[in-house]
Amino acid sequence: MFDFSRLESVADISRVHAAERPGAVALDFNDRQTTYAQLDERASRVAQGLIALDQKPGARVGYLGKNCDRFFEVLLGTFKARAVTVGVNWRLAPPEIAYVLNDAGCEVIFVGREYTATIEKILPDCPRLKTVIAMDGEHGTASAYEAWRDAHEAADPMLPIAPEDDVIQLYTSGTTGHPKGVQLTNANYLSVFACLGNAPIGQYAPDDVVLIAMPFFHVAGVNIGLLTLAQGAHGVVLGETDPGEILRLIGAKKVSYAFLVPALILFVMQHPKAATTDFSSMKNISYGASPISDEVLLRAKAMFGCGFLQVYGLTETTGGGTFLLPEDHDPARGKLRSCGRPAPGHEIRVVGADGKPVAAGEVGEIQIRSGNVMKGYWNKREATAKAVCPQRWFSTGDAGFFDAEGYLYIHDRVKDMIVSGGENIYPAEVENAIMGHPAVADVAVIGVPDERWGEAVKAIVVKKPGVDAVPAEIIAYARERIAGYKLPKTVDFIDALPRNPSGKVLRKDLRAPYWEGRARQVN
């Protein structure tokens, strides 16, 4: 196991392995391989280039593009320059991208080919943005990345990095209003490394192959990449979220570890190639970011034939929170609906409306305290104070409870709770009851207006290809598994559920037609 204490800062990640294993493969993207020596040298060139662009310590440097190996050259280069990488969600509309760049104050942005036209379009709206560097070759007035990079010397600037220096700024997806920039520091990532170093699972050996599949504007994408490189493993970067390509890479590259969101696990299992893919190299699949049903999880265990590890965390906690270990995935343990126990170095409590901890079995808001908790929301002091109390407890907005053995269970987001006839109903619990139905490929549950009960439970179902079902069958199936007041009153069918890049269902989009014209989104 790699000794994480050897890393004094995130900038040391490529330095350590370049010195000890220069020829080992660090990154593999579309069969283009980069060694640790090359990665470290290129990160130094990027750092020198940023310094030449007058990017002072703390400067925010934007990145807008699909996943590729070059992202890590930029990321490690910004670390070495004491700058901050701002991952921009490429699914945002141009005005939203402009908002993020202006909010962060970016003067430099690295852009993938798909988004160079977008940046050109919004340049007049981003007065501070001075330099655009095209990751895939020269485009208009944008410099070609490789030529720009290689024009600078490979001397490592060796700038000192303080624990509280911001190193990454990721923007929350936000369901209302503008997204908030989450400030993640050098100390936050050293805390992540310390947590992993003391965890019973999750360490990568140098000969392990890790699939880096999540988008790099998402904390899971960045974290899996950094944990791979920090431990000197072989990272395979997935460019597009393509289930078929995931299956191909598992077989061709002999992938041993991966992090996949539940929706992607489901899509991979449903792909025709899954039946003929060799999964024998797989050691463990980590998952998180959204709920997973028991039925999908058990099918996945049978198909992949490896251990499963659930991770619960948020961007604001640098992805840290709880682990549900592989041994807890045995159905006989009765813990499949849990997200596990606190990870090393994490304190977790559940509080009621009065802010005081509640007893085991009682539902309340989950709060987390650890060295992983963000410094704050960029330029949003009031929002930071609301989210992180003076004692450094972060309020997650998730509703859940602890059982008698200290396992945490998440019902759902507090704001997604349905109140019907005075009863609190959490969508994830109803979805889990429906998901095992043989005709159901995917499901989301929302609350819709009801004159009698205030809100009524509605299930929105994606049917499996070639399998039919009617609402009454699905409701009857759920009735055998959950209390009557939790049952969906109605069932609608849809071709696909709207999801954000982390796989979370966009319930606000599903709710919108039913609540149209109402001043309040609860009844």
C-alpha positions as CSV (number, residue, x, y, z in Angstrom):
1,M,0.0,0.0,0.0
2,F,1.3,3.5,-0.9
3,D,2.3,5.6,2.1
4,F,0.2,8.8,1.6
5,S,2.2,10.6,4.2
6,R,4.9,11.0,1.6
7,L,2.7,13.6,-0.2
8,E,3.2,17.0,1.5
9,S,0.8,18.5,-1.1
10,V,-1.2,17.6,-4.1
11,A,1.6,18.9,-6.3
12,D,3.8,16.0,-5.1
13,I,1.6,13.4,-6.8
14,S,3.4,13.3,-10.1
15,R,6.8,14.2,-8.6
16,V,7.0,11.1,-6.3
17,H,6.1,8.5,-9.0
18,A,8.1,10.2,-11.7
19,A,11.2,9.9,-9.5
20,E,10.6,6.3,-8.5
21,R,8.8,4.8,-11.5
22,P,9.3,7.1,-14.5
23,G,8.5,4.6,-17.2
24,A,5.3,3.3,-15.6
25,V,2.0,4.1,-17.4
26,A,0.1,6.8,-15.5
27,L,-2.7,7.4,-18.0
28,D,-4.2,5.6,-20.9
29,F,-6.7,7.4,-23.2
30,N,-7.8,6.0,-26.6
31,D,-4.7,3.8,-26.4
32,R,-2.5,6.9,-26.0
33,Q,-0.3,6.2,-23.0
34,T,1.5,8.7,-20.8
35,T,4.2,7.7,-18.3
36,Y,4.6,9.2,-14.9
37,A,7.8,10.9,-16.1
38,Q,6.0,12.5,-19.0
39,L,3.0,13.5,-16.8
40,D,5.3,15.3,-14.3
41,E,7.3,17.0,-17.0
42,R,4.2,18.2,-18.8
43,A,2.6,19.4,-15.5
44,S,5.7,21.5,-15.0
45,R,5.4,23.0,-18.4
46,V,1.8,23.9,-17.8
47,A,2.7,25.5,-14.5
48,Q,5.4,27.6,-16.2
49,G,2.9,28.6,-18.9
50,L,0.4,29.7,-16.3
51,I,3.0,31.7,-14.5
52,A,4.0,33.3,-17.8
53,L,0.3,34.3,-18.2
54,D,0.6,36.1,-14.9
55,Q,-1.6,33.6,-13.0
56,K,-0.8,34.4,-9.4
57,P,-1.3,32.0,-6.5
58,G,-5.0,31.5,-6.0
59,A,-5.9,32.4,-9.6
60,R,-8.9,30.4,-11.0
61,V,-8.1,28.5,-14.2
62,G,-11.1,27.1,-16.1
63,Y,-11.4,23.7,-17.8
64,L,-14.4,23.0,-20.1
65,G,-14.2,19.7,-21.9
66,K,-15.0,16.1,-22.1
67,N,-12.7,13.6,-20.2
68,C,-9.3,13.1,-21.6
69,D,-5.8,12.4,-20.3
70,R,-4.5,15.9,-20.9
71,F,-6.9,17.2,-18.2
72,F,-4.5,15.8,-15.5
73,E,-1.6,17.6,-17.1
74,V,-3.5,20.8,-16.6
75,L,-4.8,19.9,-13.1
76,L,-1.3,19.0,-11.8
77,G,0.1,22.0,-13.6
78,T,-2.3,24.3,-11.8
79,F,-1.3,22.6,-8.5
80,K,2.4,23.4,-9.2
81,A,1.6,27.0,-10.1
82,R,-0.5,27.4,-6.9
83,A,-3.5,28.1,-9.1
84,V,-7.0,26.6,-8.8
85,T,-8.6,24.4,-11.4
86,V,-12.3,25.3,-12.0
87,G,-14.1,22.3,-13.6
88,V,-17.0,23.7,-15.7
89,N,-20.0,21.5,-16.3
90,W,-20.2,21.1,-20.1
91,R,-23.9,20.4,-19.9
92,L,-24.6,23.9,-18.9
93,A,-26.1,26.4,-21.4
94,P,-23.8,29.2,-22.6
95,P,-25.2,31.8,-20.2
96,E,-24.7,29.4,-17.3
97,I,-21.1,28.7,-18.4
98,A,-20.5,32.5,-18.5
99,Y,-21.9,32.8,-15.0
100,V,-19.4,30.2,-13.7
101,L,-16.4,31.8,-15.4
102,N,-17.4,35.3,-14.2
103,D,-18.1,34.1,-10.7
104,A,-14.7,32.4,-10.5
105,G,-13.0,35.3,-12.2
106,C,-11.2,33.0,-14.7
107,E,-8.7,34.8,-16.9
108,V,-7.5,31.5,-18.6
109,I,-9.6,28.6,-19.8
110,F,-8.7,25.2,-21.4
111,V,-11.4,24.1,-23.8
112,G,-12.2,20.8,-25.5
113,R,-13.1,20.8,-29.2
114,E,-16.8,20.5,-28.6
115,Y,-17.0,23.8,-26.7
116,T,-14.6,26.2,-28.5
117,A,-17.5,27.7,-30.4
118,T,-19.4,28.1,-27.1
119,I,-16.5,30.0,-25.5
120,E,-16.2,32.2,-28.6
121,K,-19.9,33.0,-28.3
122,I,-19.7,34.0,-24.6
123,L,-16.4,35.9,-24.7
124,P,-18.1,39.3,-24.9
125,D,-19.9,38.4,-21.7
126,C,-16.7,37.3,-19.9
127,P,-14.6,40.5,-19.6
128,R,-11.9,38.9,-17.4
129,L,-11.3,36.0,-19.7
130,K,-8.2,36.8,-21.7
131,T,-6.7,33.5,-22.8
132,V,-8.4,30.5,-24.5
133,I,-6.3,27.3,-25.0
134,A,-7.8,24.7,-27.2
135,M,-7.1,21.1,-26.0
136,D,-7.4,19.5,-29.4
137,G,-5.5,21.9,-31.6
138,E,-5.6,25.5,-32.7
139,H,-9.1,26.9,-33.2
140,G,-9.7,30.5,-34.3
141,T,-7.9,32.8,-31.8
142,A,-7.3,30.0,-29.3
143,S,-3.8,28.6,-28.9
144,A,-3.3,24.9,-29.5
145,Y,-2.7,23.2,-26.1
146,E,0.3,21.0,-26.9
147,A,2.2,23.8,-28.8
148,W,1.4,26.2,-25.9
149,R,2.5,23.7,-23.3
150,D,5.7,22.7,-25.1
151,A,6.8,26.3,-25.6
152,H,7.5,26.5,-21.8
153,E,10.4,25.0,-20.0
154,A,10.0,21.8,-18.0
155,A,11.5,23.2,-14.8
156,D,9.3,22.5,-11.8
157,P,8.6,25.9,-10.1
158,M,8.5,24.1,-6.7
159,L,6.2,26.8,-5.2
160,P,5.2,26.1,-1.6
161,I,1.6,25.1,-1.1
162,A,-0.1,25.9,2.2
163,P,-2.6,23.5,3.7
164,E,-5.4,26.1,3.3
165,D,-4.6,26.9,-0.3
166,D,-7.6,26.3,-2.6
167,V,-6.6,23.7,-5.3
168,I,-9.9,22.8,-7.0
169,Q,-13.2,24.7,-7.3
170,L,-16.2,22.6,-8.4
171,Y,-19.7,24.1,-8.9
172,T,-22.7,22.5,-7.3
173,S,-25.3,21.3,-9.8
174,G,-27.9,23.4,-7.9
175,T,-31.6,22.8,-8.3
176,T,-32.6,26.5,-7.8
177,G,-30.7,29.7,-8.5
178,H,-27.1,29.8,-9.6
179,P,-24.6,27.1,-8.8
180,K,-22.1,27.7,-6.0
181,G,-18.4,27.3,-6.2
182,V,-17.1,24.7,-3.7
183,Q,-13.6,25.6,-2.5
184,L,-11.6,22.4,-2.0
185,T,-8.1,22.9,-0.4
186,N,-4.8,21.1,-0.3
187,A,-5.7,20.1,3.3
188,N,-9.0,18.7,2.1
189,Y,-7.2,16.3,-0.3
190,L,-4.5,15.4,2.2
191,S,-7.4,14.5,4.5
192,V,-8.9,12.3,1.7
193,F,-5.6,10.5,1.3
194,A,-5.3,10.0,5.1
195,C,-8.8,8.6,5.1
196,L,-8.0,6.1,2.3
197,G,-4.7,5.2,4.0
198,N,-6.7,4.1,7.0
199,A,-9.6,2.5,5.2
200,P,-10.0,-1.3,4.9
201,I,-10.4,-1.0,1.2
202,G,-9.7,1.3,-1.7
203,Q,-6.0,1.2,-2.0
204,Y,-4.7,0.7,-5.6
205,A,-1.4,-1.2,-6.2
206,P,1.0,-0.1,-9.0
207,D,-0.2,-2.9,-11.2
208,D,-3.9,-2.1,-10.8
209,V,-5.8,-0.7,-13.7
210,V,-8.4,1.9,-12.7
211,L,-11.3,3.0,-14.9
212,I,-11.7,6.8,-14.6
213,A,-15.2,7.2,-15.9
214,M,-16.9,10.1,-14.1
215,P,-16.8,13.6,-15.7
216,F,-14.0,15.8,-14.4
217,F,-16.4,18.6,-13.3
218,H,-17.7,16.1,-10.7
219,V,-15.9,15.4,-7.5
220,A,-16.0,11.6,-8.1
221,G,-14.2,12.0,-11.5
222,V,-11.5,14.2,-10.1
223,N,-11.1,12.1,-7.0
224,I,-10.8,8.7,-8.7
225,G,-8.2,10.2,-11.1
226,L,-6.2,11.8,-8.3
227,L,-6.3,8.6,-6.1
228,T,-5.2,6.6,-9.1
229,L,-2.2,8.8,-9.8
230,A,-1.4,9.4,-6.1
231,Q,-0.9,5.6,-5.7
232,G,1.0,5.1,-8.9
233,A,-1.6,3.0,-10.5
234,H,-2.5,2.8,-14.3
235,G,-5.5,5.0,-15.0
236,V,-7.7,4.3,-18.0
237,V,-9.7,7.5,-18.9
238,L,-13.1,7.1,-20.4
239,G,-13.9,9.9,-22.8
240,E,-17.6,9.5,-23.2
241,T,-20.1,7.9,-20.8
242,D,-20.7,4.9,-23.1
243,P,-21.7,1.5,-21.6
244,G,-20.4,-0.4,-24.6
245,E,-17.0,1.3,-24.3
246,I,-16.9,0.6,-20.6
247,L,-17.4,-3.1,-21.3
248,R,-14.8,-3.0,-24.1
249,L,-12.2,-1.3,-21.8
250,I,-12.9,-3.8,-18.9
251,G,-12.0,-6.6,-21.3
252,A,-9.2,-5.0,-23.3
253,K,-7.4,-3.2,-20.5
254,K,-8.1,-5.8,-17.7
255,V,-9.6,-3.1,-15.5
256,S,-9.5,-4.0,-11.8
257,Y,-11.2,-1.0,-10.2
258,A,-14.0,1.4,-11.2
259,F,-16.3,4.0,-9.8
260,L,-19.7,4.0,-11.5
261,V,-23.0,5.7,-10.6
262,P,-26.0,3.4,-10.1
263,A,-27.6,4.6,-13.4
264,L,-24.5,3.7,-15.3
265,I,-24.2,0.3,-13.6
266,L,-27.8,-0.4,-14.8
267,F,-27.0,0.8,-18.4
268,V,-23.9,-1.4,-18.5
269,M,-25.8,-4.5,-17.4
270,Q,-28.5,-3.8,-20.0
271,H,-26.0,-3.6,-22.8
272,P,-25.9,-6.5,-25.2
273,K,-22.1,-6.9,-24.8
274,A,-22.4,-7.5,-21.1
275,A,-23.2,-11.2,-21.7
276,T,-19.9,-11.8,-23.4
277,T,-17.6,-9.5,-21.5
278,D,-14.8,-11.1,-19.4
279,F,-15.1,-9.5,-15.9
280,S,-12.4,-11.7,-14.3
281,S,-10.0,-8.9,-13.8
282,M,-12.4,-6.8,-11.7
283,K,-11.6,-6.6,-8.0
284,N,-14.1,-4.0,-6.9
285,I,-16.7,-1.5,-8.1
286,S,-17.3,1.6,-6.1
287,Y,-20.6,3.4,-6.5
288,G,-22.5,6.3,-5.1
289,A,-23.9,9.8,-6.0
290,S,-27.5,8.5,-6.1
291,P,-29.6,5.6,-4.7
292,I,-29.4,2.1,-6.0
293,S,-32.1,-0.6,-5.7
294,D,-31.5,-3.9,-4.0
295,E,-32.6,-5.7,-7.2
296,V,-30.0,-3.8,-9.4
297,L,-27.3,-4.2,-6.9
298,L,-27.7,-8.0,-6.5
299,R,-27.9,-8.4,-10.3
300,A,-24.7,-6.4,-10.6
301,K,-22.9,-8.5,-8.0
302,A,-23.8,-11.6,-9.9
303,M,-22.8,-10.2,-13.3
304,F,-19.5,-8.5,-12.4
305,G,-18.4,-11.2,-9.9
306,C,-16.4,-8.7,-7.8
307,G,-16.7,-6.8,-4.5
308,F,-18.9,-3.7,-4.3
309,L,-18.2,-0.6,-2.2
310,Q,-20.7,2.1,-1.6
311,V,-19.4,5.6,-1.0
312,Y,-21.6,8.3,0.4
313,G,-20.3,11.9,0.3
314,L,-20.8,15.3,-1.3
315,T,-18.8,17.8,-3.3
316,E,-18.7,19.9,-0.1
317,T,-17.1,17.0,1.8
318,T,-14.6,16.3,-1.0
319,G,-16.6,13.1,-1.6
320,G,-16.0,11.8,1.9
321,G,-18.6,10.4,4.3
322,T,-19.4,6.7,4.7
323,F,-18.3,3.3,3.3
324,L,-20.6,0.3,2.9
325,L,-17.9,-2.4,2.7
326,P,-18.1,-5.5,0.4
327,E,-18.9,-7.8,3.3
328,D,-21.9,-5.7,4.1
329,H,-23.3,-6.4,0.6
330,D,-24.2,-9.9,1.7
331,P,-28.0,-9.8,1.7
332,A,-28.0,-11.9,4.9
333,R,-26.4,-8.9,6.6
334,G,-29.6,-6.9,6.0
335,K,-27.6,-3.7,5.1
336,L,-28.1,-3.3,1.4
337,R,-30.3,-0.2,1.9
338,S,-27.6,1.4,4.1
339,C,-24.8,3.6,2.8
340,G,-22.5,2.2,5.5
341,R,-20.7,3.5,8.5
342,P,-18.5,6.7,8.9
343,A,-15.3,6.5,6.9
344,P,-12.0,6.9,8.9
345,G,-11.6,10.5,10.2
346,H,-15.3,11.3,9.7
347,E,-17.9,12.2,12.3
348,I,-21.5,11.9,11.2
349,R,-24.7,12.7,13.1
350,V,-28.4,13.0,12.4
351,V,-30.2,16.0,13.8
352,G,-33.8,17.0,14.2
353,A,-35.5,20.4,13.3
354,D,-34.0,21.8,16.6
355,G,-30.5,21.0,15.5
356,K,-30.0,18.4,18.2
357,P,-29.0,14.8,17.5
358,V,-31.9,12.3,17.3
359,A,-32.0,8.7,18.6
360,A,-31.2,5.7,16.4
361,G,-34.1,4.9,14.1
362,E,-35.3,8.5,14.0
363,V,-35.1,10.4,10.7
364,G,-33.4,13.8,10.5
365,E,-30.8,15.8,8.5
366,I,-27.4,14.2,8.1
367,Q,-24.4,16.3,9.2
368,I,-20.7,15.6,8.6
369,R,-17.6,16.9,10.2
370,S,-14.1,16.0,9.0
371,G,-10.9,17.4,7.5
372,N,-12.7,16.8,4.1
373,V,-15.3,19.6,4.7
374,M,-14.8,22.4,2.2
375,K,-13.4,25.8,3.1
376,G,-16.6,27.3,1.9
377,Y,-18.6,28.5,-1.1
378,W,-16.6,31.0,-3.2
379,N,-17.7,34.6,-2.5
380,K,-20.8,33.4,-0.7
381,R,-20.2,34.0,3.0
382,E,-23.9,33.8,4.0
383,A,-24.4,30.5,2.2
384,T,-21.2,29.1,3.7
385,A,-22.3,30.1,7.2
386,K,-25.7,28.4,6.6
387,A,-24.0,25.2,5.4
388,V,-21.1,24.9,7.8
389,C,-21.6,25.9,11.5
390,P,-18.8,27.3,13.7
391,Q,-18.1,23.8,15.0
392,R,-17.5,22.8,11.4
393,W,-20.5,20.5,11.0
394,F,-21.7,20.5,7.4
395,S,-25.4,20.2,6.8
396,T,-25.9,17.9,3.9
397,G,-29.6,18.5,3.1
398,D,-30.0,14.7,3.1
399,A,-32.5,13.0,5.3
400,G,-31.6,9.7,7.0
401,F,-31.1,7.8,10.2
402,F,-28.7,5.4,12.0
403,D,-29.7,1.9,12.9
404,A,-28.7,0.3,16.3
405,E,-25.4,-0.9,14.8
406,G,-24.3,2.5,13.6
407,Y,-25.1,2.1,9.9
408,L,-26.4,5.2,8.1
409,Y,-29.5,5.0,5.9
410,I,-30.5,7.8,3.5
411,H,-34.1,8.3,2.6
412,D,-33.6,11.1,0.2
413,R,-32.9,14.8,-0.1
414,V,-34.8,16.7,2.5
415,K,-36.3,18.9,-0.2
416,D,-37.5,15.8,-2.2
417,M,-39.5,14.5,0.7
418,I,-43.2,14.0,-0.1
419,V,-45.8,15.0,2.6
420,S,-49.0,13.2,1.9
421,G,-51.8,13.3,4.5
422,G,-49.3,14.4,7.1
423,E,-47.0,11.4,6.5
424,N,-43.4,11.9,5.3
425,I,-42.6,9.7,2.3
426,Y,-39.1,9.5,0.8
427,P,-39.0,8.7,-2.9
428,A,-36.0,6.4,-2.7
429,E,-37.9,4.0,-0.5
430,V,-40.8,3.8,-2.9
431,E,-38.4,3.4,-5.9
432,N,-36.7,0.5,-4.3
433,A,-40.0,-1.2,-3.8
434,I,-40.9,-0.8,-7.5
435,M,-37.5,-1.5,-9.1
436,G,-37.7,-5.3,-8.7
437,H,-40.8,-5.5,-10.9
438,P,-39.9,-7.6,-14.0
439,A,-41.1,-4.9,-16.4
440,V,-39.3,-2.0,-14.8
441,A,-36.0,-0.8,-16.2
442,D,-35.9,2.5,-14.3
443,V,-38.1,4.5,-12.0
444,A,-38.4,7.8,-10.2
445,V,-41.0,8.9,-7.7
446,I,-42.3,12.4,-7.2
447,G,-45.0,14.2,-5.3
448,V,-47.9,15.8,-7.3
449,P,-50.7,18.0,-6.1
450,D,-53.7,16.3,-4.5
451,E,-56.8,18.1,-3.3
452,R,-57.4,15.6,-0.5
453,W,-53.9,14.7,0.7
454,G,-51.9,17.8,-0.2
455,E,-49.5,15.7,-2.2
456,A,-49.9,12.3,-3.8
457,V,-47.1,9.8,-4.7
458,K,-46.6,9.3,-8.5
459,A,-44.2,6.8,-10.0
460,I,-42.7,7.5,-13.4
461,V,-41.5,4.3,-14.9
462,V,-39.2,3.3,-17.8
463,K,-40.2,-0.1,-19.1
464,K,-37.8,-2.8,-20.2
465,P,-37.7,-3.2,-24.0
466,G,-40.4,-5.7,-25.2
467,V,-42.0,-6.0,-21.7
468,D,-45.3,-4.5,-21.0
469,A,-47.1,-3.6,-17.7
470,V,-50.0,-1.5,-16.6
471,P,-50.1,0.8,-13.6
472,A,-52.2,-1.5,-11.5
473,E,-49.6,-4.3,-11.7
474,I,-46.8,-2.0,-10.6
475,I,-48.8,-0.6,-7.7
476,A,-49.8,-4.1,-6.6
477,Y,-46.2,-5.2,-6.7
478,A,-45.2,-2.3,-4.5
479,R,-48.1,-3.0,-2.1
480,E,-46.4,-6.3,-1.1
481,R,-43.2,-4.4,-0.1
482,I,-44.1,-1.0,1.5
483,A,-46.8,0.5,3.6
484,G,-50.1,1.5,1.9
485,Y,-49.7,5.2,2.5
486,K,-46.4,5.1,0.6
487,L,-47.8,3.5,-2.5
488,P,-47.9,5.4,-5.7
489,K,-51.5,6.6,-6.4
490,T,-50.7,6.8,-10.2
491,V,-48.0,5.5,-12.5
492,D,-46.9,7.2,-15.7
493,F,-44.6,5.7,-18.3
494,I,-41.6,7.5,-20.0
495,D,-38.9,6.6,-22.5
496,A,-36.0,7.8,-20.3
497,L,-35.6,9.6,-17.0
498,P,-33.8,13.0,-17.1
499,R,-30.6,12.8,-15.1
500,N,-27.7,15.1,-14.4
501,P,-24.1,14.0,-15.2
502,S,-23.7,12.3,-11.8
503,G,-26.7,10.2,-12.5
504,K,-29.1,11.9,-10.1
505,V,-32.7,12.0,-11.4
506,L,-33.8,15.6,-12.1
507,R,-37.0,15.4,-10.1
508,K,-37.6,19.1,-10.6
509,D,-38.0,18.5,-14.4
510,L,-40.4,15.6,-13.7
511,R,-42.4,17.6,-11.2
512,A,-42.7,20.8,-13.3
513,P,-45.7,19.8,-15.5
514,Y,-47.8,18.8,-12.6
515,W,-47.0,21.9,-10.5
516,E,-47.3,24.4,-13.4
517,G,-49.1,27.6,-12.4
518,R,-48.8,27.0,-8.7
519,A,-46.9,29.5,-6.5
520,R,-45.7,26.8,-4.2
521,Q,-44.1,23.5,-5.1
522,V,-45.6,21.7,-2.1
523,N,-49.3,21.5,-1.4
